[in-house]
Amino acid sequence: MTSTPKLDLLHAAVEAAARYIESDHHAPVSPTADALAGLQAFSQVSVDAPITPAAAIELLDRVGSPATIRQNSGRYFGFVNGGVTPVALAASVLSGAWDQNVALPVMSPAASAIDAAAAEMIVDVLNLPAESIASFCGGATIANITGIVAGRDNLLAQAGWDVHAKGLAGSPPLQVIVSEEAHVSVTKTLRVAGIGSDSVTVVPADSYGRMRADALPEITGPALVILQAGNVNTGHSDPFRDIIESLDSATTWVHVDGAFGLWANAVPERRQHVDGVELADSWATDGHKWLNAPYDCGVVVCRHPKALQHSMGMSAAYVETGDERNLMSLGLQMSQAARAVPVWAILASEGRAGVAASIEQSCNAAERFGEKLSEAGVELLAPVVINQVLVAFGDDATTDAVIAAVQDSAVCWVGGTTFKGRRAMRISVSDFATTADDVDASVAAILEAVRV
Ligand SMILES: Cc1ncc(COP(=O)(O)O)c(C=O)c1O
């Protein structure tokens, strides 16, 4: 074993992290070819010839840092990937040192208390029903699985079927309704939940990707209805109020995939775009997207705490559980990181108004993108309502060529997608660091790519 003192290593890592953060605004958003070629250094280290801990940290910084995607630069607009706020980064460094497991309060009184406080703040800041319970997990995919399984179990229990005892084979029929524009993670979720695609009704969406309320099928029994806050391409949301108010709440469970779009409900100026979202039974969202918490952090919120606990509950002879909040019984994982620590730090220091202002700043930046690009003659495929900007540059080949040229420029990073059969450039403003100057420089890079 090596004798490198813990503190030296920690200082080296923190200093490297500080240098990295300091260089964020000057470095290209995506790595150079040389930086990428350097990555082979990691696989050249063999377990039969280990290096010192100090050398490992040095290699991570020297070779790893320049090859990263600069997600915190304010100019990364790919995949709805958020940045990390300074307080969240600092809190996660401290939390890393704590190395707490929050499966049970007895394992970490501190992190459990922080988790409970952060969960309450999330429900509050998202303007969801006060009786709801929130729990942190690895991302919106896991949060979708958690909420949908809770809904499935609850509906079947109401129909007299105990899934835990009997499984799904032979269970009463459950209508499952999704939009044709549901995110791929919902498709996977349903598969994991034992709901095959043949038993799912897919409802058509309108030209902005919103489920068409007028195309809902007749609901004849227990039904699981899955809606979306924030289409991954357009940012538009399903018409929650129209749909949910038309359903019989006694026999339906509405789950909302709001991986990023649910955060619009935290902002008075944007709330109309998710009107009625609070009428659902469960919600999935992410901390690592639009709240700018570090990876990985998803959140499931459920209006029916007992139903969630029933679905996710687990107990063992060596585990004493009382009425306290047991995270291993509020989600899929047993051992788990204290993901709520950076979330608490953001919410505690930004407050309701600060979070709303940051989200609104992203929306304003997205609108600025939309205005500047359309003024230059670029086609907007949907009005900008929150943080997503979807544009096309004529035919598919030209659009793909422009996207590739922008990515090569490394001034900013934008992704490609296919929406309603057309290739499109998707600009997702999900990093609170994005300024009007970042938008203007990125618009200039996009227009330059169009000219080439
Ligand atoms: C609408 C929507 N749902 C679910 C997800 C999956 O989220 P995660 O990657 O955090 O699991 C995403 C990711 O982009 C998304 O945009």
The ligand as an SDF file (V2000), in Angstrom:
LIG
                    3D

 16 16  0  0  0  0  0  0  0  0999 V2000
  -38.5080   13.8610  -21.1580 C   0  0  0  0  0  0  0  0  0  0  0  0
  -37.4230   12.9810  -20.6180 C   0  0  0  0  0  0  0  0  0  0  0  0
  -37.7570   11.9170  -19.8680 N   0  0  0  0  0  0  0  0  0  0  0  0
  -36.8240   11.0960  -19.3340 C   0  0  0  0  0  0  0  0  0  0  0  0
  -35.4910   11.3130  -19.5610 C   0  0  0  0  0  0  0  0  0  0  0  0
  -34.4880   10.3780  -18.9620 C   0  0  0  0  0  0  0  0  0  0  0  0
  -33.7800   11.0530  -17.9580 O   0  0  0  0  0  0  0  0  0  0  0  0
  -32.4700   10.4260  -17.2890 P   0  0  0  0  0  0  0  0  0  0  0  0
  -31.4280   10.4500  -18.3540 O   0  0  0  0  0  0  0  0  0  0  0  0
  -32.1760   11.3390  -16.1630 O   0  0  0  0  0  0  0  0  0  0  0  0
  -32.7820    9.0420  -16.8490 O   0  0  0  0  0  0  0  0  0  0  0  0
  -35.0890   12.4060  -20.3420 C   0  0  0  0  0  0  0  0  0  0  0  0
  -33.6650   12.6470  -20.6460 C   0  0  0  0  0  0  0  0  0  0  0  0
  -33.3230   13.4720  -21.4770 O   0  0  0  0  0  0  0  0  0  0  0  0
  -36.0830   13.2730  -20.8660 C   0  0  0  0  0  0  0  0  0  0  0  0
  -35.7550   14.3500  -21.5860 O   0  0  0  0  0  0  0  0  0  0  0  0
  1  2  1  0
  2  3  1  0
  2 15  2  0
  3  4  2  0
  4  5  1  0
  5  6  1  0
  5 12  2  0
  6  7  1  0
  7  8  1  0
  8  9  2  0
  8 10  1  0
  8 11  1  0
 12 13  1  0
 12 15  1  0
 13 14  2  0
 15 16  1  0
M  END
$$$$
